[in-house]
Amino acid sequence: MLKICVAGKNTCSIKIVSFLEKKINKNNIMILPNKGDKGINGWQPSLKNYAIKKKLKIVKEKDLYRIKNLIFISIEYEEILDIRKFLSKELFNIHFSLLPKYRGCHTNYLQIKNGEKYSGVTIHKINKGIDTGNIIDQIKYKININTDALKNYKKLMHFSVLIFAKNFQKIISKKYRQKKQNKKESSYFSRKFVNYNKEKFITKRENTLKFHNRIRALIFPPFQLPIYNGKKIEKTTFKNGKVNLKFL
């Protein structure tokens, strides 16, 4: 009997589980929350809390190693898998960028700060690297010039659920196609690459698109807002070559 494990956090992981509940027997669904998930809802709902309420089986990573008929779905799961420990080769990750660009962490922040015109999500096989596995599918969308980090993150979550639903039948029937990533186009960023506690303090105000992008990349109210002259910036707009800031 096929077993599907969803590993990760936040609304996107819960919506994927909810999708699965409509497609397969709940006894064949397993939940692997992140280690920091205490089962308490915050600004995002807790995957662990959802699993408890729905009476879904909560597992540890080691519980999955010997399951041959396992499909593993990582969606914002914070641990790096050692694929050698798994009998199953059906291990997938949903990543918040158009791979091979922006592997690793801070994908949402960096895409906006760098002024990318497009973003998207990628579902790929998990291999021994970090976000380097073969691509199964991607969804690409345009980023509005005034979209901030929180708004874009919500879009990334939305499309992550859509890409899973789109590829669900192919994955469970093993009829998906794989495409190798182009290493020459790859970029990687570690967790330590960005320190938001430092980045959020703005010392110089400018009227440039680069400045606007930096500000909107930091507008993520659940965690931080950029600060200029002791005031928090809640919104930035770029129009006719000028940056307009709105303070709290």
VEXDREN-2710 file (C-alpha; in Angstrom, 1 decimal):
% VEXDREN-2710
k/r/px/py/pz
1/MET/0.0/0.0/0.0
2/LEU/1.3/3.4/-1.0
3/LYS/2.4/5.7/1.8
4/ILE/2.7/9.5/1.4
5/CYS/4.6/11.6/3.9
6/VAL/4.3/15.4/3.9
7/ALA/7.3/17.1/5.7
8/GLY/7.4/20.8/6.5
9/LYS/5.4/23.7/7.8
10/ASN/2.9/26.5/7.3
11/THR/-0.3/26.9/5.3
12/CYS/1.2/25.4/2.1
13/SER/2.0/22.1/3.8
14/ILE/-1.5/21.9/5.4
15/LYS/-3.2/22.6/2.1
16/ILE/-1.2/19.8/0.5
17/VAL/-2.2/17.4/3.3
18/SER/-5.8/18.6/2.9
19/PHE/-5.6/17.8/-0.8
20/LEU/-4.3/14.3/-0.1
21/GLU/-7.1/13.6/2.4
22/LYS/-9.5/13.9/-0.5
23/LYS/-7.5/11.6/-2.7
24/ILE/-6.2/8.7/-0.5
25/ASN/-7.1/7.0/2.7
26/LYS/-6.0/9.1/5.7
27/ASN/-4.3/6.0/7.2
28/ASN/-1.8/6.2/4.3
29/ILE/-0.8/9.8/5.1
30/MET/2.1/10.6/7.4
31/ILE/3.2/13.9/8.8
32/LEU/6.7/15.0/9.5
33/PRO/6.7/18.5/11.1
34/ASN/9.8/20.6/11.5
35/LYS/11.6/20.1/14.8
36/GLY/10.6/23.6/15.9
37/ASP/6.9/22.9/15.4
38/LYS/5.4/22.8/19.0
39/GLY/1.9/22.3/17.8
40/ILE/0.9/25.9/18.4
41/ASN/-0.6/28.1/15.7
42/GLY/1.2/31.4/15.2
43/TRP/1.0/33.8/12.3
44/GLN/1.0/30.6/10.3
45/PRO/-0.9/27.5/11.3
46/SER/1.0/24.5/12.8
47/LEU/1.3/21.4/10.7
48/LYS/1.7/19.3/13.9
49/ASN/-1.5/20.9/15.3
50/TYR/-3.4/20.1/12.1
51/ALA/-2.2/16.5/12.2
52/ILE/-3.3/16.0/15.8
53/LYS/-6.7/17.5/15.1
54/LYS/-7.2/15.3/12.0
55/LYS/-5.8/12.3/13.8
56/LEU/-3.1/11.8/11.1
57/LYS/0.0/9.8/11.9
58/ILE/3.0/11.9/13.1
59/VAL/6.4/10.4/12.4
60/LYS/10.1/11.0/12.8
61/GLU/12.4/11.0/9.9
62/LYS/14.0/7.7/10.9
63/ASP/10.5/6.0/10.8
64/LEU/10.5/6.5/7.0
65/TYR/13.8/4.9/6.1
66/ARG/12.6/1.3/5.6
67/ILE/9.3/2.1/3.9
68/LYS/9.8/0.9/0.3
69/ASN/6.5/2.2/-1.1
70/LEU/7.0/5.7/0.3
71/ILE/6.4/9.0/-1.5
72/PHE/8.1/11.8/0.4
73/ILE/7.0/15.4/-0.2
74/SER/9.1/18.2/1.4
75/ILE/7.5/21.6/1.5
76/GLU/9.6/24.0/3.6
77/TYR/11.1/21.1/5.5
78/GLU/14.2/22.4/7.3
79/GLU/16.4/19.3/7.5
80/ILE/18.7/18.0/4.8
81/LEU/17.9/14.4/3.9
82/ASP/20.5/11.7/3.7
83/ILE/18.9/9.8/0.8
84/ARG/21.2/6.8/1.3
85/LYS/19.1/6.0/4.4
86/PHE/15.9/5.7/2.4
87/LEU/14.7/2.5/0.7
88/SER/12.4/4.7/-1.4
89/LYS/13.7/6.8/-4.3
90/GLU/10.4/8.7/-4.6
91/LEU/11.6/11.8/-2.6
92/PHE/10.5/15.2/-3.8
93/ASN/10.9/18.8/-2.7
94/ILE/8.9/21.9/-3.6
95/HIS/11.2/24.8/-3.8
96/PHE/10.3/28.5/-3.8
97/SER/12.3/29.6/-6.9
98/LEU/12.8/28.8/-10.5
99/LEU/15.7/26.3/-10.1
100/PRO/18.6/26.2/-10.8
101/LYS/18.6/29.9/-9.6
102/TYR/18.3/30.6/-5.9
103/ARG/19.0/27.2/-4.4
104/GLY/19.1/27.1/-0.6
105/CYS/17.7/29.7/1.7
106/HIS/16.3/33.3/1.5
107/THR/14.8/32.7/-1.9
108/ASN/11.9/35.1/-1.6
109/TYR/14.0/37.9/-0.1
110/LEU/16.8/37.6/-2.6
111/GLN/14.6/37.4/-5.7
112/ILE/12.9/40.7/-4.8
113/LYS/16.0/42.4/-3.6
114/ASN/17.7/41.5/-6.9
115/GLY/14.8/42.9/-8.9
116/GLU/13.8/39.7/-10.5
117/LYS/10.9/40.2/-12.9
118/TYR/9.7/36.6/-12.5
119/SER/9.5/34.1/-9.7
120/GLY/8.0/30.7/-9.3
121/VAL/8.1/27.3/-7.7
122/THR/9.8/24.1/-8.7
123/ILE/9.1/20.5/-7.8
124/HIS/12.2/18.3/-8.1
125/LYS/13.6/15.0/-7.0
126/ILE/15.7/15.1/-3.8
127/ASN/19.3/14.0/-4.3
128/LYS/22.5/14.3/-2.2
129/GLY/22.9/18.0/-3.0
130/ILE/20.9/21.0/-1.8
131/ASP/18.1/21.7/-4.3
132/THR/20.1/20.1/-7.1
133/GLY/17.8/17.2/-8.0
134/ASN/16.2/16.7/-11.4
135/ILE/13.3/19.0/-12.1
136/ILE/9.8/17.5/-12.5
137/ASP/7.8/20.7/-13.1
138/GLN/7.8/24.5/-12.6
139/ILE/5.2/27.2/-12.4
140/LYS/6.4/30.7/-13.3
141/TYR/4.7/34.0/-12.6
142/LYS/5.5/37.7/-13.0
143/ILE/6.4/39.8/-9.9
144/ASN/4.8/43.2/-9.9
145/ILE/7.4/46.0/-9.3
146/ASN/5.6/47.0/-6.1
147/THR/5.0/43.6/-4.6
148/ASP/6.6/43.2/-1.2
149/ALA/8.2/40.1/0.4
150/LEU/5.1/39.0/2.4
151/LYS/2.8/39.3/-0.6
152/ASN/5.2/37.4/-2.8
153/TYR/5.6/34.7/-0.1
154/LYS/1.9/34.1/-0.1
155/LYS/2.0/33.7/-3.9
156/LEU/4.8/31.2/-3.5
157/MET/2.8/29.2/-1.0
158/HIS/-0.3/29.3/-3.3
159/PHE/1.6/28.0/-6.4
160/SER/3.4/25.4/-4.3
161/VAL/0.0/23.7/-3.6
162/LEU/-1.0/24.1/-7.3
163/ILE/2.2/22.5/-8.6
164/PHE/1.7/19.5/-6.3
165/ALA/-1.9/19.0/-7.3
166/LYS/-1.0/19.3/-10.9
167/ASN/1.7/16.6/-10.7
168/PHE/0.0/14.3/-8.1
169/GLN/-1.2/11.6/-10.5
170/LYS/2.1/11.5/-12.3
171/ILE/4.0/11.2/-9.1
172/ILE/1.9/8.3/-7.6
173/SER/2.0/6.5/-10.9
174/LYS/5.7/7.2/-11.5
175/LYS/4.9/8.6/-14.9
176/TYR/6.6/12.0/-14.4
177/ARG/9.5/13.3/-16.6
178/GLN/12.8/14.5/-15.2
179/LYS/15.0/17.3/-16.4
180/LYS/18.6/17.8/-15.2
181/GLN/19.4/21.2/-13.8
182/ASN/21.9/23.4/-15.7
183/LYS/24.8/23.9/-13.3
184/LYS/26.0/26.9/-15.2
185/GLU/22.8/28.8/-14.3
186/SER/22.9/27.7/-10.7
187/SER/23.1/30.0/-7.7
188/TYR/23.1/28.9/-4.0
189/PHE/22.7/30.9/-0.7
190/SER/23.2/29.5/2.7
191/ARG/21.1/30.2/5.8
192/LYS/23.9/32.5/7.1
193/PHE/24.0/34.5/3.9
194/VAL/21.4/37.1/5.2
195/ASN/21.2/38.7/8.6
196/TYR/17.8/40.4/8.7
197/ASN/18.5/42.1/12.0
198/LYS/21.3/44.0/10.3
199/GLU/19.7/44.4/6.8
200/LYS/16.5/46.0/8.1
201/PHE/18.3/49.2/9.3
202/ILE/18.4/51.6/6.4
203/THR/21.1/54.4/6.8
204/LYS/20.7/56.1/3.4
205/ARG/17.5/57.0/1.5
206/GLU/17.7/57.0/-2.3
207/ASN/15.4/57.5/-5.3
208/THR/16.5/54.4/-7.2
209/LEU/14.9/51.1/-8.2
210/LYS/17.7/49.3/-6.4
211/PHE/16.8/51.1/-3.2
212/HIS/13.1/50.3/-3.7
213/ASN/13.8/46.6/-4.2
214/ARG/15.9/46.5/-1.1
215/ILE/13.1/48.0/1.0
216/ARG/10.2/45.9/-0.4
217/ALA/12.4/42.7/0.1
218/LEU/12.4/43.5/3.8
219/ILE/8.7/44.2/4.2
220/PHE/7.6/41.0/6.0
221/PRO/5.6/42.1/9.0
222/PRO/5.5/38.8/10.9
223/PHE/9.3/39.0/11.3
224/GLN/10.5/42.5/10.4
225/LEU/10.0/45.8/8.7
226/PRO/12.8/48.0/7.4
227/ILE/13.7/50.9/9.6
228/TYR/14.8/54.4/8.5
229/ASN/15.6/57.2/11.0
230/GLY/14.0/55.1/13.8
231/LYS/10.7/54.7/11.8
232/LYS/9.4/51.5/10.4
233/ILE/8.5/51.4/6.7
234/GLU/5.3/49.5/6.0
235/LYS/5.1/50.2/2.2
236/THR/7.2/51.4/-0.7
237/THR/6.1/52.2/-4.2
238/PHE/8.2/53.1/-7.3
239/LYS/6.6/55.4/-9.8
240/ASN/8.0/57.8/-12.4
241/GLY/11.5/57.1/-11.2
242/LYS/10.7/58.0/-7.6
243/VAL/10.5/56.0/-4.4
244/ASN/7.6/56.7/-2.1
245/LEU/7.8/55.4/1.4
246/LYS/4.9/55.0/3.9
247/PHE/5.9/54.8/7.5
248/LEU/4.0/53.3/10.4
END
